[in-house]
Amino acid sequence: MGEILGQLKPELLWNHFEEICKIPHPSRKEAKLADYVVSVAKKNNLEYSRDDFGNVIIRKPATPGKENLTPVVMQGHLDMVPEKNSDVAHDFEKDSIKCFVDGDWVRAKGTTLGSDNGIGVAAALAVMESKDLEHGPVEALFTLDEETGLFGAQALKPGFVNGKILLNLDSEEDGALYIGCAGGQNTFVKFKFNQKDIPSNTSAIEIKVAGLKGGHSGLDINTGRGNAIKLMTRLLHELNYTFGIRLVSINGGSKHNAIPRECFSVIRVPKKFASDAIAYVERYNKIVQSELASVEPTLNVTAAETKSKSKVLDKSTAKNLVDSLYSVPNGVIKMSADIAGLVETSTNLAVVVTKGKRVEVTLSQRSSVESEKYDVSNSISAFFKLAKAEVEQGDGYPGWKPNIQSPVLATLKNVYHQMYNGEPEVKAIHAGLECGIIKERYPDMDMISFGPTIMGAHSPDERVQISTVDKFWNLLSAVLKNIPSN
């Protein structure tokens, strides 16, 4: 029994989740968690396989009397987004996640929790280990490297999965059944600059934008949250106009699929303007705090003199960089005309990092309409080329087109109504689920996605609601029992 979460219901699921928290598993470092999954299969004498990429599948025979039910695949991803507050000492490749119970929520201390998708993984493992659930032939598919580009799903090959119905366990809203998702593509931008000697009679100033919520660049893109890089470059643009600054470095964000929470820059200003520049930042802080007060109550922009001895960027490149980051579109591009409240197309200015003699920028575009995904990606590419930057685009991944006539959707709606005397919401999601890619690999597979309530995914504010995990488990158990015959 888990020491921290072992008293929660259902015990089997929470025990597995606590074990998952103990095993470091950021993207591309999930091997130990994959080994744990295999250990569960071995412990329960279940058939399992690994493909060349490292994805794992476990197969469990039907319980007596359920052999004729359509074979089902439960699916989740093993990796998590490694985000932490800057004042927290945590090595995601070595340290366990420090989870704790806070009322009706499970949280982590200063880091992402990994309930995305650890709860789904734990649920699938609990099904495979359970001795009292009724179900037909069932498989549990655990993919790798989802958060950085759904690469595990992209590596799937025909024949690795046998099931005809996919239950994706990677959604984050209780009472919602997802039948569609956005596709995505990343844009990579590189500004090469010439280093220049430190201008004489200048002072170095470090500027920090911190205290933002961040969050999932798909699910939270329409919440109006601040983007640390946008806030920083707005300030740098103003400081340059007012004081004629020289840029030394800019660094912000860390993940393509997270809204950046922090950004740091070092600038040089004429010594006679140093105190005025710091005072300007203090006034700017009050302005943006007022603008974002209702959504970003802990936002803080600060500036202080520093002893940096680093050279500066050449003026032309620095201006192109700051002006383009300041003015590039960010956030919601278009709302769906067909599904109320659904973001159809968006873009996220995700990461900026100064490396040697270049500044690298990562942006992420999403859309549930493939042509719009390519349109916004191409427009952003053209935008940065005007700023004389080098631009590359990732391969991207497809969306998942909704099928309102899905048989598994009908089954889930019926089971949900019988259990809760109500109707679930049927929705599409502005995030990249693996369903779109899996549908490409297995076009005849019927699929749906559901899960418990998870808030703040991809940020240190991530938390999962305990009461909805119990409801999620009960729904999953009932659906497996009521899958229609093959």
Protein Blocks (a to p, Z undefined) as FASTA:
>chain_A
ZZklmmpccfklmmmmmmmmmpgcbehilmmmmmmmmmmmmmnopacdddfkopacdddd
ddehilmpccddddddfbdcddddfkbccdfklpccddddehjaccdehiaehlammlmm
mmmmmmmmpckbccddddddddehklnnopmmmmpcehjambfbdcdfkbcbehiacfbd
cdddddddddddddddddehiacdddddehiebiafklmmmnopacfklmmmmmmmmmmm
mnopadfbdcedjbfkbccfbdcddddddfklmmmmmmmmmmmmmmmmmmmmmmmmmgcc
dddddfbfbdcddfklmmmmmmmmmmpcgdjfbdcfkbghiafbdcddfbdcdehjaccd
ddddddfbfklmmmmmmmmmmmmmmnopacdddebjadddddfkbmklmmmmmmmmmmno
pacdddddddddfklmmmmmmmmbccdddddddehihiakbccdfklmmmmmmmmmmmmm
mgccZZ
